[in-house]
Amino acid sequence: MELPGSYRARSEMNETSVMYAVPRRLMRWPAMTWPVCALSILFLLSLPVVNPYVHGDGVGYYAYAQSLVIDHDLNFEDDWRAATPGFLKDRVDANGQLLAEEYTVTGRLRNHFSVGPTILWAPFLTLAHAGVIVANSLGAEIPANGYSRPYLAAMASATVLYGFLGLLEAAAAMAAFFFVLRAAGWHYGEALADDNPVYLQATTACLSAIIVMQVVNVFLCRSERGSVFARGVMLNRLILLGIAVEIALILFIDYTPWGNSLFGTAPLAFSVWLYVVPFALAMLLFEELRKALTRRL
């Protein structure tokens, strides 16, 4: 028997509501913690397999840090000779000597790897070096060459820390991107032109989420072990000035015609900013928990 039109419409609406009840709930606050929780669990499970070992391209990246902090020069010969066979196989001759083409016209060993990782590792490596010097002055016999266990452990810890915070920031940025798309009715697989307003808003949301996370991150990175609340948020005026400039720039980029035209952005609804806030709070919470655990070990 055919159902009356009004009843059939209500029936279909109820079925649709049941079908989409879970996805709609997943867009609310509890669901926003799923990516963060999953990444945090993955981070904790990966800690036992962290291997403080420099190999592959890491030799070139680490060489800057080791040479500057430990040797106080930019001579990478010691770093190359201490490298793994896989790194050296195309850089030495049959007698184990470095090839002539590995040197520049000034006689310095060439290092084409970027200095970005060195900038991130340098504070941790400096602390490790200071600790080794103090330990040796008290009778320990730890090689202060940048390759003994304390140095490699510091480098590995820094890599894990930055990787963890980076994953949280990536989760927030991509979540904001898809939040804007879904709110506009976009469906997976649907192609959007580069100048589509929805696509511009989504990429703007991604950039803005990164800025929000970085504002929180700058306070988290002031100390490797100490709580952000113990150091005083308002004490460092340079950090506050930098944050003010950063916020002014992102507002200019997001909400002015010049910023939109220059950077290919579009104004965001206030709800997008609210959507990102829980991710920033989650990063603060998980990093505070990590530091508390570190202080107890």
N, C-alpha and C positions, 0 to 999 in steps of 0.2 A: 504494500500500500504506500502510495506516495505521500510524504509529509507535506503539510501546509508550508507555503513559502516562508512565512515569518519564523515558524518553528525550525525549519531546515536551516535558515540563516543563523538563528541563535545556536543551533547544534554545531554548525561549522565553526562559529566563533569560539564556542567552548572548547572544541577539539583543538583549534589553533592556539588558544590560551594554554591548554595542557601541553601542546607540543613545544611552545616557546617559553614555558614557565621557567625551566632551568636556565636556558641561555640568558633570559632577562635578569634573573637573580645573579647570574655570574658576572653581570656588568656592574653590580653594586659593590659596596666596600669589601665584603668578605672575599670576593673574587679577585680583587686587586692585590690581595696578599698572596695569591697562589704562585705567581711567577717568583716573587721574592722568597717565599718559603721554599719553593723547589730549588732555587739557586743556593739558598743558605744551606739546605741539607746536602746538596752536591758539594758545596765548599767544605763543610765539616767532614764529609766522607773522604774527600781528597787529601786531607791533611796528613794521614799516615803514609801516603805514597809520595809526598813531596821529597824530591831528591836534590840536595844541594850539590849540583854538579854542573860545571860549565862545559858545554860542548857545542858543536855546530856553529851557527852564526853567533851564538851567545859569546863565543870567544872574542869576536870583534867588538861586540857591544860592551862586554865587561872590561876589555882592555883599556878603554878610556878611563873608566872609574879607577881601576887598579893603578894605572900609570900616574894619574893626577893625584889621587889621595895617598898612595903608598910610596911611589917612586918620585913623585913631584916632577914628572917630565912627560913627554909624549913619545917616548921611545918604546915601541911595541915588540921589540925582538924577544924579550923575556916571555911576554904573553904568547907569542906565536910558538916559541919552542916548548912551552908548557901545554900547548893545545893538544887535543885528541888527534889520533892518526887521520880520522875522517876530514878534519879541518885542514891538515897539513898536506894531504896527498897531492894536491895540485899546486902547492906553494914551495916545495922543496925538491932538490935534485936527488940523484941516486945516492949521494953521499950524506944526505940529510941537511944540506945547506940551503938556506933560503934563496930562491931564484932572484936573479938580478932585476927582473921586471916587477918584483914586489917592492922595489924601492923607487922613491921619487927622484927628481933631478937634484934635489937638495941632499940626497943621501939618507932620507928618513924612510922608515918602513911605511908603506901605503896602508891606510885603513879607510875603506870606503863605507863602512857601516855608520849608521846615524848615531848621534850623541843623546837621543831622547831617553833611552833606558838608563844611561849614565846619570842624567839629571835626577831621575827618580831613585836610583840606587844610592847616590852619593851620600845623603844623610845617614842611611843605615850603615853603609860601609865605613863612614867616618866614626860613628859610634863604636862599631866593632873594632876598628883600629885603636881607638882610645882605650877600649877595654883590654885589648891584647897588651898594649904598652903597660897599663897598670898591673895586669896579671903577671907580666914578666918582671916587673920591678919588685914584685912580692915573691919571686922565686920560681914562677912557672916558666916553662920552656916551650912556648908556642911560637912557631915561625911567623914573624910579622911581615909576610911577603904577599898578602892579599889572597892566597890560595889555601891557607889552612882552614880547618873546620869552622872557626868563628866567622870568618869573612864570607865563606860560602853559605853558611846558615843565615847570615844577615841578608845576603842577596836573595836567597830563596824565600825568606820570610817577607821581604819587601815585594817580591814578585807575586806571592800569594795574596798579600794584602791589597795591592793595586788591582790584581785580577778580580778579587772579590768585590771591591767597590765599583770597578768598571762594569762587572756583570749586572750589579744593581742599577747602575745608571743606564745601561743599555736596555734593561727591562722596562724602566720608567719611560725612556724615550720612545721605544717601539709601542708600548701600551698607549701612550698619548697619541701617537700616529694613528693607530687603528681605532682608538676611541673617537676621534674626529671623523674618520671614514664611516664607521658604523652609525654614528649619529646622523650622518647625511644620507643614510640609506644605501651605502656602498655594499656590494657583495663580492665575496672572494672570487677572483678570476676576472673581474670587471676592469678593463683598462681605462686609465684616466690620462688625458693629455697633460703635458707639462704646465700649460697655462690654465688648467681647470681650477676654478676657485676652491673646490673641495680639496684637491691635491695640494694646492698652495697652503691652505689652512693646516692640512695634516703635517706637511713638512715643517711649517712654522711651529706647530705643537711639539714636534720632535726636538727642534732646536731649543725651544723654551723650556722643555722638560730637562734637557741637559744643563741649562743654566741654573735652574732651581736646584738640581742635584749637586751642582758644583758649589753653590753657595753653602749648602750643608757640609759638603766634603772638605771645604777649606778649613772649617772648624775641627772636623774629625782628624785631619792630618797634622794638626799642631803638635800632637804628641803621639808616639807609637803606643804607649801604654796608659797614659793618664786620661782621665775622663774629661770630656769637653766642658763639663760643668765645674770642674775643679780649677780650671785655669782662668775663668772669667771671660765671658764673651765680649765685654766692652773694653778690655784692656789694651788691645792692639789696634791703634787708630789707623794704621796703614791697611790692615785687613778690612776694616770697616769702610775706609775710603775706596778700596778696590771693589768691594761689593756694591757700594753706591754707584760707582761708575759702570759696573757690569749690569746692574738693574736698569740704569738710565739708557744704556746702549740697547738692551733687548727690548725695552719699551719703544725706543726710537725705531728699531728694526720692525717691530710688530705693528705699530699703530700710527706711523706717519706715512704719507704718500711717498716721500723720498726713500724712506727705509724699505717700503714694500717694492718700489721700483728697482732699487739698487740690489736688494738681496733676494728678490723673488718670493716675498712673504705675503701674508694676508692677516688681517686682524683676527684675534681669537676671542671667543666667548669666555666669560668669567668661569663658566663651569669647567673649562679645560684646565685652568690653573688649579681649581679645587680638586680635580681628578688626580693631579700630579702630587699634591701635598702628602697623601698617605704613603707614597713611595719614598719621599724624602724623610718622613718620620720613621718609616721602616728601616731605612739605611742607618739613621741615627741610632735606633734601638739595637739593631744587630751589631753595629760596630761597637757600641757601648758594652754589649754582652761579650763580644770578643775580647775587648780590652780588660774587662773584669776577670775573664777566664785567664788571660795572660798574666795578670797581676797575682793570681793565686797559684800559678804553676812555678 
